[in-house]
Every structure is written in C-alpha cells, then in structure tokens.
C-alpha cells in the first residue's frame, strides 16, 4: 500500500512539474514568435508614465 501511495505521489508531482515547465516554455516560445516587435510595448508605456513622476524620499546624489 505504501508503494502505491509513493507511485501516485510521484506521478502527480511529475505531471504537475511537466505542466508548469511546459507552460513557461510555451509562453516564452509564443512571445518570441508572435510578438512582432511589441515585446516592450507595456514596459515602454509604463516608463513613459513614470518619467513624469516626481522623485520623493531618499538622498539626492
């Protein structure tokens, strides 16, 4: 009975691990194939908003 539980646990961990790895891998491949130069579109928009923000706190260098 203990061996059966071990087998089921290892199978479950293997399936969950494979699913997590393949999800990350497919996301990376999809971004590279289908982004068409828009990889940094969100980051560029966020940076454009943050450039106008006033710096607060800390010490001036």
Backbone as a chain_set.jsonl record, in Angstrom:
{"seq": "XXXXXXXXXXXXXXXXXXXXXXXXXXXXXXXXXXXXXXXXXXXXXXXXXXXXXXXXXXXXX", "coords": {"N": [[0.831, -1.203, 0.0], [1.968, 1.198, 0.749], [3.839, 1.539, -1.272], [2.195, 1.947, -3.457], [1.009, 4.424, -2.825], [3.293, 5.998, -2.888], [3.969, 5.765, -5.603], [1.73, 6.995, -6.809], [1.966, 9.563, -5.756], [4.46, 10.385, -6.807], [3.869, 10.268, -9.536], [1.872, 12.243, -9.696], [3.355, 14.531, -8.916], [5.177, 14.564, -11.004], [3.505, 15.048, -13.227], [2.418, 17.562, -12.544], [4.794, 19.064, -12.399], [5.745, 18.81, -15.067], [3.67, 20.074, -16.441], [3.849, 22.69, -15.433], [6.437, 23.407, -16.299], [6.175, 23.159, -19.109], [4.22, 25.078, -19.571], [5.559, 27.504, -19.007], [7.618, 27.309, -20.882], [6.21, 27.244, -23.361], [4.983, 29.735, -23.259], [7.203, 31.433, -23.437], [8.173, 30.721, -25.996], [5.961, 31.396, -27.561], [5.868, 34.186, -27.14], [8.227, 34.973, -28.396], [7.773, 34.196, -31.059], [5.36, 35.431, -31.867], [5.315, 38.108, -31.133], [6.136, 40.24, -32.721], [7.853, 42.516, -32.58], [6.727, 43.932, -30.504], [7.493, 43.494, -27.921], [8.306, 45.079, -25.756], [6.242, 46.822, -25.389], [4.365, 47.251, -23.273], [6.131, 47.8, -21.164], [7.425, 50.095, -22.128], [5.296, 51.905, -22.207], [4.642, 52.057, -19.475], [7.041, 53.096, -18.484], [6.979, 55.591, -19.731], [4.92, 56.849, -18.361], [5.997, 56.885, -15.774], [8.224, 58.477, -16.012], [7.437, 61.071, -15.719], [6.871, 61.329, -13.083], [7.385, 62.688, -9.834], [10.35, 62.551, -8.007], [10.611, 61.271, -4.772], [11.676, 61.226, -1.361], [14.605, 59.592, 0.056], [18.123, 60.269, -0.554], [19.603, 62.99, -2.274], [21.712, 62.704, -5.036]], "CA": [[0.0, 0.0, 0.0], [2.866, 2.354, 0.791], [4.457, 1.692, -2.594], [1.164, 2.522, -4.331], [0.903, 5.855, -2.497], [4.515, 6.629, -3.4], [3.835, 5.826, -7.055], [0.724, 8.005, -7.146], [2.539, 10.865, -5.408], [5.494, 10.715, -7.791], [3.183, 10.535, -10.8], [1.236, 13.552, -9.576], [4.403, 15.563, -8.94], [5.715, 14.605, -12.369], [2.535, 15.703, -14.106], [2.364, 18.982, -12.176], [6.062, 19.669, -12.808], [5.788, 18.897, -16.526], [2.713, 21.096, -16.853], [4.407, 24.008, -15.093], [7.572, 23.669, -17.185], [5.702, 23.366, -20.475], [3.523, 26.359, -19.627], [6.56, 28.568, -19.094], [8.328, 27.156, -22.157], [5.328, 27.645, -24.46], [4.808, 31.175, -23.159], [8.404, 32.049, -23.988], [8.203, 30.496, -27.444], [4.895, 32.208, -28.152], [6.269, 35.588, -27.122], [9.269, 35.184, -29.397], [7.253, 34.006, -32.407], [4.193, 36.224, -32.221], [5.334, 39.449, -30.555], [6.31, 41.173, -33.843], [8.491, 43.761, -32.166], [5.957, 44.607, -29.455], [7.866, 42.873, -26.651], [8.451, 46.067, -24.692], [5.17, 47.811, -25.504], [3.847, 47.551, -21.945], [7.185, 48.432, -20.372], [7.645, 51.448, -22.64], [4.171, 52.744, -21.776], [4.789, 52.267, -18.034], [8.17, 54.016, -18.288], [6.593, 56.94, -20.149], [4.156, 57.423, -17.257], [6.83, 57.06, -14.599], [9.221, 59.526, -16.246], [6.894, 62.357, -15.278], [6.659, 61.297, -11.643], [8.339, 63.436, -9.022], [11.113, 61.698, -7.098], [10.425, 61.629, -3.375], [12.418, 60.422, -0.397], [15.983, 59.258, -0.242], [19.075, 61.372, -0.592], [19.949, 63.454, -3.611], [23.097, 62.411, -5.406]], "C": [[0.866, 1.254, 0.0], [3.515, 2.618, -0.556], [3.466, 2.317, -3.568], [1.037, 4.024, -4.085], [2.122, 6.622, -3.003], [4.43, 6.793, -4.906], [2.857, 6.921, -7.48], [1.256, 9.403, -6.865], [3.582, 11.295, -6.43], [4.887, 11.02, -9.158], [2.532, 11.914, -10.786], [2.252, 14.68, -9.623], [5.021, 15.692, -10.331], [4.789, 15.322, -13.326], [2.459, 17.193, -13.814], [3.64, 19.692, -12.614], [6.153, 19.835, -14.312], [4.845, 19.981, -17.03], [3.253, 22.492, -16.58], [5.553, 24.363, -16.037], [7.099, 23.962, -18.605], [4.938, 24.673, -20.616], [4.486, 27.515, -19.776], [7.279, 28.515, -20.435], [7.465, 27.628, -23.325], [5.057, 29.145, -24.438], [6.009, 31.896, -23.752], [8.488, 31.906, -25.494], [7.147, 31.343, -28.133], [5.245, 33.683, -28.193], [7.305, 35.881, -28.188], [8.705, 35.107, -30.815], [6.2, 35.039, -32.799], [4.218, 37.658, -31.704], [5.486, 40.531, -31.616], [6.855, 42.519, -33.407], [7.752, 44.516, -31.08], [6.3, 44.075, -28.077], [7.856, 43.873, -25.506], [7.347, 47.118, -24.721], [4.641, 48.218, -24.129], [4.884, 48.275, -21.106], [7.44, 49.862, -20.831], [6.539, 52.395, -22.192], [4.283, 53.057, -20.282], [5.932, 53.245, -17.757], [7.797, 55.443, -18.685], [5.748, 57.622, -19.073], [5.079, 57.765, -16.083], [7.895, 58.131, -14.784], [8.74, 60.876, -15.741], [6.655, 62.413, -13.773], [7.758, 62.075, -10.937], [9.042, 62.455, -8.089], [10.923, 62.191, -5.672], [11.267, 60.714, -2.508], [13.848, 60.175, -0.834], [16.877, 60.487, -0.241], [19.386, 61.733, -2.028], [21.412, 63.166, -3.881], [23.617, 63.463, -6.356]], "O": [[0.547, 2.244, -0.658], [3.72, 3.769, -0.942], [3.851, 3.127, -4.412], [0.964, 4.806, -5.033], [2.004, 7.749, -3.485], [4.781, 7.848, -5.434], [3.134, 7.682, -8.407], [1.026, 10.326, -7.647], [3.585, 12.445, -6.869], [5.341, 11.927, -9.854], [2.632, 12.663, -11.758], [2.03, 15.684, -10.301], [5.346, 16.792, -10.778], [5.239, 16.12, -14.149], [2.438, 18.004, -14.74], [3.579, 20.802, -13.143], [6.587, 20.881, -14.795], [5.189, 20.724, -17.949], [3.122, 23.382, -17.421], [5.632, 25.493, -16.52], [7.572, 24.908, -19.233], [4.997, 25.313, -21.666], [4.258, 28.414, -20.585], [7.522, 29.55, -21.056], [7.956, 28.347, -24.195], [4.916, 29.761, -25.494], [5.847, 32.866, -24.493], [8.836, 32.857, -26.194], [7.411, 31.943, -29.175], [4.951, 34.362, -29.177], [7.261, 36.936, -28.819], [9.118, 35.875, -31.683], [6.16, 35.473, -33.95], [3.217, 38.362, -31.831], [5.001, 41.645, -31.42], [6.354, 43.558, -33.836], [8.123, 45.647, -30.764], [5.493, 44.187, -27.154], [7.437, 43.54, -24.397], [7.502, 48.192, -24.139], [4.488, 49.408, -23.854], [4.568, 49.245, -20.418], [7.65, 50.748, -20.002], [6.802, 53.544, -21.838], [4.047, 54.192, -19.868], [5.809, 54.119, -16.899], [8.243, 56.399, -18.051], [5.843, 58.835, -18.888], [4.942, 58.826, -15.473], [8.42, 58.646, -13.796], [9.548, 61.729, -15.376], [6.271, 63.46, -13.252], [8.905, 62.112, -11.384], [8.393, 61.623, -7.455], [11.058, 63.383, -5.395], [11.54, 59.57, -2.873], [14.243, 60.509, -1.951], [16.432, 61.6, 0.038], [19.426, 60.864, -2.898], [22.256, 63.375, -3.01], [24.769, 63.392, -6.784]]}, "num_chains": 1, "name": "protein.A"}
